[in-house]
Amino acid sequence: MSREVAIVGVGATPYYKRGTSWPQTSTELAGKAILAACEDAGISVTDIDGFAYYSGAGAGYGETMDTATFMETLGIPEVTFSAALTSGGGGSAGSIGLARAAIVAGDATMVVTVMALQQARQRLGSVFAAAPSTPLGSFLQPSGLSGPGHLMSVLARRHMHNYGTRREAFAEIAISQRLNAANRPQALKRDPITLEDYFNARMIAEPLCLLDFCLETDGAVAVLTTSLDRARDLRQKPVPVVAAAHGGHKDWGRAFAWMGMPDETFASSGHAAVADRLFQRAVVTPADIDVALLYDHFTPMVLMQLEDYGFCKKGEGGDFVESGAIRYDGGSIPVNTHGGQLSEAYIIGMTHIKEAVEQMRGEAINQVAGAELALVTGGPASLPVSGLILGRDA
Amino acid sequence: MTTATALPPDYVKITTDPATEPFWNAAKDERLVAPKCAGCGHFRLPPTPFCPECRAGDVEWVELSGRATVFSFAVVHGFPGLPDLTLVPVVVDLPDAPGARLVSNVIDVAPEDVSIGMPLQVTFGPIADGWKLPLFRRAES
């Protein structure tokens, strides 16, 4: 891939504890994020001609985002591209690849990717308990694995069994990301946590405790992508898309909604195939990445992504994390410098793209000095999963 | 000491489709069955319309011994509306249906006694609408 397109604007609403953004609807939150992204880029919202969503254009799970509705309320005159990656949060990073595809194909010139989450009616944390029964779900729901973290706890236990991974490693992910959130006004959790706090936290789905679970929050984030040529005429320093990939292997498939994965894939993030393709397309190696924004719905999935993206060997994620390697202060690969979904806010992966853009502009609150390449990942979840590498413009 | 249970019957509602219905009909008779591809002998669970190995549609519904081993598990504290419940959701391998796994619960066990590799034996519990659900107990040694 060559650097043909760039991210030129990012916008976000404030972040709210679950349900407290009401009476703002998800459409209102999304609209505010889109307008903020346009202001950041220095364009008019009427310049938008493409929408590239993920999660099937769902807003969380239970509400939807709709291009025609956005056109109606924001006064966008005409669109020439409107599409979504399938499944759920696995596609967050890959949605920028979808925007890229539209621009490279000449189908659109200014593409917005947006996600809004408004949990006044249904919290994500128990979404599987509340979902209506389906024929495939009937092989999963009766077990009482009522939320995503409950499902992933089973994968985490297998990783601990296969490789000797310790809860201390999961704790280090929670602790290091909380440290990164400490100086961020928009972060919902800023107070430091200790190893003792971690081991005293309520067990939800053993081996995982409350501090292994991400926050349940409301808010919206929007990202604008356009051609690199056009990007150079806009307000911000362009952030080139170096490579994007989405998809995955059938050995992962529906993942923890299926539980049929072969052992090595079972105890993984399901990203290995996408990671290989992403690095091939970018013509870089994991050692070239300066900052990693890894989808952190649950701490063990950060550890397993570090393995699948080749920052350490398979099975060595525990030792790698416990060595301090992912710390902003002194780590070899700073991870989730924005505090991530564990400490800042959970907008289904979008805050990771926003942080990568700020890092590549050189304007991040926890700026990695001299960073030239940022990795962003979508959620370990049912396929497609996805990855994105952003660069610093020359 | 806490003992793991299954969800109360009223909390478990299943739906079926033509591919999965034979599994649930057998469970209603307290028989654990799995679909074996009539073309190549590959087992698959959940039941789906095609064999992922050879694309054949026909299956033989094989009655299994009910033996299983723990591949992985969780210890879940609470369920929406049932804060005091302790569940041990389990992913099991089925030795007479290699390659197929079931997601179920280990019941009548102290959670701390469950381990990966532990042998289990199927049992059946009532759920909504007259169906029955395969569950597992620790196998007699």
Interface residues (C-beta under 8 A of the other chain):
Chain A: S126 A129 A130 S133 T134 P135 L136 G137 S138 F139 L140 Q141 P142 S143 G144 L145 S146 H150 S153 V154 L155 R157 R158 H161 R202 M203 I204 A205 E206 P207 L208 K250 W258 M259 G260 F266
Chain B: A6 L7 V12 K13 I14 T15 T16 D17 A19 T20 W24 L45 P46 P52 F71 S72 F73 A74 V75 V76 H77 G78 F79 P80 L85 L87 P89 V90 V91 G99 A100 R101 L102 V103 S104 N105 P111 I116 I127 L133
